[in-house]
Amino acid sequence: MANVDKPFGLRPVKHLNGLPWNGVTQKCYVPSTASVRLHIGDAVIRGGTADHTGTCPTVTVATMGDAAQVYGVITGFETDSSYPNQVYQSDDTSRYCYVCIDPDVIYQIQDDGSAVIGIAGVGLNANIVQDIASTSVTHPFLSGQAIIASTVAADASFQLVILNAAPLPNNDATIAHAIWEVLISQHQLRPFVATGGLLGS
């Protein structure tokens, strides 16, 4: 039976110590100048500034590819009276979101089906791709980000490390569009990353 091709971005599930994800997030700000549509499950990067209070750092969608760091993953949006039923951030609008920034959180993410990762992919590295354009995501407004299955390799400059296939019903790791548990290895809050330097400097 084929895996369902339905990417959802990155979904926090547990900590490296084995405990379930505790739900702790940081409130962040997406300025209208970001000119991008963001969804729950999107990997983001710090924008280098903050909102008018100085307490909420700005974020925007993370660059995808080798050595591109990730600050965290959007897990929700603050209710906005201008968009009472909207669970994503529209282009050219400002919005507050909640981001899981713990570098020791393990996520689940689907592969894009461009190849079969298989069990041999466990322990290898992978990059993130926008598998479904952000303006086309409709299920229900979750991220369209996924793993690039065709480029999985032992390359420490890639953004993720594949820990194992997700122990989910009907998740077949031997065929395309499997769901994997991963750790963000290129994380902005890790003291040292594979490319060297504090926070990637």
C-alpha positions in Angstrom: 0.0 0.0 0.0 1.4 3.4 -1.0 2.1 6.1 1.5 -0.2 9.1 1.3 1.5 12.0 -0.4 0.5 14.8 2.0 3.4 16.9 3.3 2.9 18.8 6.5 6.3 20.4 7.1 8.1 19.7 10.4 6.0 18.4 13.3 7.6 18.4 16.8 7.1 15.1 18.6 9.7 14.6 21.3 13.0 15.6 22.9 16.3 13.9 22.5 15.9 12.6 26.1 12.9 10.6 25.1 10.2 12.8 26.7 7.3 14.0 24.6 7.6 17.5 23.2 6.5 19.8 26.1 4.9 22.4 23.8 7.2 25.3 24.8 7.6 27.9 22.1 8.9 31.4 21.6 6.5 34.1 20.4 8.0 35.6 17.2 6.9 38.3 14.8 6.5 38.1 11.0 6.7 41.7 9.6 4.6 42.6 6.5 7.9 43.2 4.7 8.6 39.5 4.8 6.6 39.1 1.6 6.1 35.4 2.1 3.2 33.2 3.2 4.0 31.1 6.3 2.2 28.0 7.6 2.3 25.8 10.7 5.2 23.4 10.1 7.4 25.8 8.2 11.1 26.1 9.1 12.0 29.7 9.8 15.1 31.8 10.4 15.7 34.8 12.6 15.4 38.1 10.8 17.9 40.0 12.9 15.4 42.4 14.5 12.2 42.4 16.6 8.8 43.8 17.0 8.1 47.2 18.5 8.4 45.8 22.1 11.7 44.2 21.4 10.5 41.0 23.0 9.5 39.0 19.9 12.3 38.4 17.3 11.4 38.6 13.7 11.4 35.5 11.6 10.9 34.6 8.0 10.9 31.3 6.0 14.3 29.5 6.2 16.5 29.2 3.2 16.6 25.6 2.0 19.8 23.9 1.1 23.3 23.1 2.2 24.6 24.9 5.3 21.4 27.0 5.5 20.5 27.2 9.2 17.1 27.0 10.8 16.0 28.9 13.9 12.9 26.8 14.6 9.5 25.6 13.3 6.2 27.4 13.4 3.7 25.6 15.6 0.8 28.1 15.6 -0.3 31.7 15.1 -1.7 34.2 17.5 -5.3 35.0 16.9 -5.7 38.2 15.0 -9.1 40.0 14.9 -8.4 41.0 11.3 -8.1 37.3 10.3 -10.2 35.5 12.9 -10.3 32.1 11.1 -6.9 32.2 9.4 -4.4 29.7 10.7 -1.5 30.9 8.4 0.2 34.2 7.7 -0.7 35.9 4.4 1.8 37.6 2.1 2.6 41.2 3.0 0.8 41.1 6.3 2.3 41.2 9.8 1.5 38.4 12.2 2.6 36.9 15.5 3.5 33.2 15.5 4.8 30.6 18.0 8.1 28.9 17.1 9.6 25.7 18.6 13.3 26.8 18.9 14.7 24.0 21.1 17.6 22.5 19.1 17.1 19.2 20.8 13.5 18.6 19.6 12.9 15.7 17.2 10.5 16.4 14.3 8.5 14.2 11.9 8.6 15.2 8.2 7.6 13.4 5.0 10.0 12.9 2.1 9.1 14.4 -1.3 9.0 11.1 -3.1 11.8 12.1 -5.6 13.5 8.9 -4.6 13.1 6.0 -2.1 15.1 6.8 1.0 14.6 3.3 2.5 16.1 2.0 5.7 19.6 2.7 4.4 18.8 6.4 4.8 18.6 6.2 8.6 21.6 8.1 10.0 22.1 10.1 6.8 21.5 13.8 6.2 18.9 15.6 4.2 17.8 19.1 3.1 14.4 20.7 3.2 12.4 21.5 0.1 9.2 23.5 -0.5 7.4 20.4 -2.0 4.1 22.2 -2.4 4.1 26.0 -3.1 3.1 27.9 -0.1 0.2 29.6 -2.0 -1.2 26.2 -2.9 -1.2 24.6 0.6 -4.8 23.7 1.5 -4.7 20.7 3.9 -5.6 22.6 6.1 -3.1 25.4 5.6 -0.2 23.3 6.9 3.4 23.6 5.5 4.3 22.1 2.2 7.9 21.5 3.2 9.4 18.0 3.0 12.8 16.2 2.8 14.5 16.1 -0.6 14.7 12.3 -0.9 16.9 12.2 -4.0 19.8 14.0 -2.4 20.0 12.2 1.0 23.6 11.5 1.8 26.3 11.5 4.6 26.8 15.2 4.4 27.1 17.2 7.6 26.3 20.5 5.8 22.7 19.3 5.1 20.0 20.7 7.3 18.6 17.6 8.9 19.9 14.2 10.2 17.5 11.3 9.7 17.1 9.4 13.0 14.6 6.8 12.0 11.3 6.1 10.2 8.4 7.5 12.2 6.6 4.7 14.1 3.2 5.6 12.6 0.5 3.3 11.3 0.8 2.5 7.6 4.1 4.4 7.3 6.2 2.2 5.0 9.8 3.3 5.1 10.7 1.1 2.1 8.7 3.2 -0.4 8.4 6.9 -1.4 6.6 9.5 0.7 7.6 7.9 4.0 7.5 10.0 7.2 10.8 10.3 9.1 12.0 11.5 12.5 14.7 14.0 12.2 16.8 16.5 14.1 17.7 19.9 12.8 21.5 19.7 12.6 22.0 23.2 11.0 20.4 25.0 13.9 21.0 28.7 14.7 21.1 28.0 18.5 23.6 25.2 18.4 26.9 26.5 19.8 28.9 24.8 17.0 27.7 23.4 13.7 29.3 21.4 11.0 30.3 24.5 9.0 32.1 25.9 12.1 31.7 29.0 14.3 29.3 30.2 16.9 25.8 30.6 15.4 27.3 30.0 12.0 29.6 33.0 12.2 
